[in-house]
């Protein structure tokens, strides 16, 4: 794990306590993102995807994933930090597939960021965008699939597959594209001023 604060001359290893605190911070940011939203049926547009992608880019695969595991676990334990509350029963909500994918998306985004950017101080915006896009595609694919199956077999209010793809996959792409670009720009800025959180 490279340092939180990095200079050209030396790399200081952060303590594990710092890494766990940063993971907890991103869990809290993801929770806050759930309430910054545009309400639409079933799956409101929120800032959660932004913080999931950013956690992977800045914390790396392992601790990015940990931040999202903390968030999901806290919500399932009953803390009302999901868009529509919390509790174990949330696994039956149509939106749960999106939440379920957060840890995986953060891990993959972090792993790809590490692989594509490596130790370059001037990270390529295109490579960062590619890493974030894979994470977002995981979220949208798992989320839309879960929603489709939930509406069909749990709520028994099925939607046509085309409607699900249009309303709960494609509809999110423009907004998520902006979030990926914002995450990449933040990452690049931190690299430029010699701040590095990536494994």
N, C-alpha and C positions, 0 to 999 in steps of 0.2 A: 504494500500500500504506500503510495507516494504521499508526500506531506500535504497538510492543510496549507501551510505557508512554505513556499518553495523559492529559493534563489538559484541563480545559475551556478553558484559556487558549491552549494550544499543542499542536501535534501534531508529535512528533519522528519522522522517518523512520528506520526500522531499516536497518542495513547489510545488504547482500546476504549477507554472511557469516553474520549472525545468522539470516537466513531459511533459509539452507542448513543451518545447525546445527539449527534447529528442525525442519526437514524430516527430517533424519537422526534426531533424537530420536523423532519420531513413527513412523519406520520401525522403530526399536528397540522402541518400545512395542507396535506391532502384532505384532512377532516374539514379544515376551514374552506377548502375549495368546493366541498359538497354544497355549501350554502351560498356560494357565489354562482348563481345559476339563472338560466332562462328556462322557465317551466314549459314543457311539452308533455303529452301523454306518455306514461310509462318510463321514459328515459330523458329527464331534463338535461340540458346542456350545462355543464359545470366546468370549473377550472381544475378538476381532479386529474384529468389526463395530462395537463401541463405539469403538475407536480410529480406525477408518476414518471414521466419522461425525464424531467429535470433531476429527480432523485437518482435515476440510473446513470445519467451523464456525470453528475457531480460526485456521487458517492461510490460509483462503480457497481459491479454486478452484485456482489455479496451484500453490501450494506444498503444499496438501493432496494434490493429485494426485502431485506430485513425491515426497512422503513415501512414498506407496504404490508408486510405480514403483521407488524405491530398495529397498523391502522385497521386491517380487516379483523384481526383477533379482538381488538378493543370494541369494535362495533358489534361483533357477534356475541361478545360477553354481556352486552346490554347497554353500553354507552351509546347514546343517541347521536352518533356522528355520521351515519349514512344519510343519504338524501331524504329518505322517508322514515328515519328513526334508527333502530338498532335491535339487537337480540338475535338469538339463534334461529328464530322463525323467519328471519330475513332471507334464509337460503331458499325460501319458497317464493320470494319476490321475483318478478320478471327481470328486474335489473341486476340480480345477483351475479350473473355471468360476467358482467363488466368488472365488478369488484373482485371476483375470483381470479380474473386475469391480471390484476394489478401487480402482484409480486413477480409473476413470470415476465410481464412486459418490462418492469424495471430491471430485472436481471439481464434479459436479452439486450436491452438498450445499453446497459452498463458494459456488458461483455463486448458488444460491437463497438462502442465508443473506445474502449481500451484497445481493441484490435485495429480499428481503422485510424485512430488518431495517434496511438502509441505515445511517444514522448515529445512530439512536436509542439513547440510553444504556439505556433500559428496554425491552429487546427483548421482544416478545410470545412467551410460551411456546408458544402455538398455532402461530405462524409458524415458530418454530424446530423444533417437532415436525413440521410439514409438510415442511420442508427435509430433515430427517433421514429422514423416512419415504420420500421419493422415493429417496434414496440406498440405503436398505435394500431397497426394492422392486427396484432395479436388481441388487443383489447376489443376492437370492433368485431373481429371474427368470433371470438369466444362469446362476447356479449350478445351479439345478434343471434347466434345459434342457440344459446341458452334461452333467450327471450322467446324465440320461435317455438322451442320445445315446451317451455313453461306455459305459454298461452294455449298450446294445443292439449297438453296432458294434465296440467295442474289447474289452471283457471278455466279450462275448457271454453276458451274464447279465441279460437284459432284465427290467425291472419294468414293470408296467402304469402308464400315465400317471397314473391316479388315485392309485396308491400313491406315486409320486414326488411328486405335488403335496401329498399328505397328509403324507408323512414328511419331505420335504426342502424344503418351502415353508411350508405352513401351520403345521407343528410349531414353526418358529422364530419365528413372529410374536409370541407372548407375551413371550419372552425379549428379542427385539430391540426390542419396544416399551419395555421397561424401560431398555434401553441408550440408546435415543433420548431418553427423558425425562431420564436421568442426564446425557447430553451437553448437552442444552438447559439444564439447571439449572446446570451448570458454566459454560457460556457466559454465562448471565445473571449469575452471580456475578462473573465477571471484568469484565463490562461495568459492573456496579454499583460496583466499586471502581476503575473507570477503567483497567482493563487491556484492551487490544484487540489481537487478532492478525489480525483479518479484513481482507482486501484492501479 
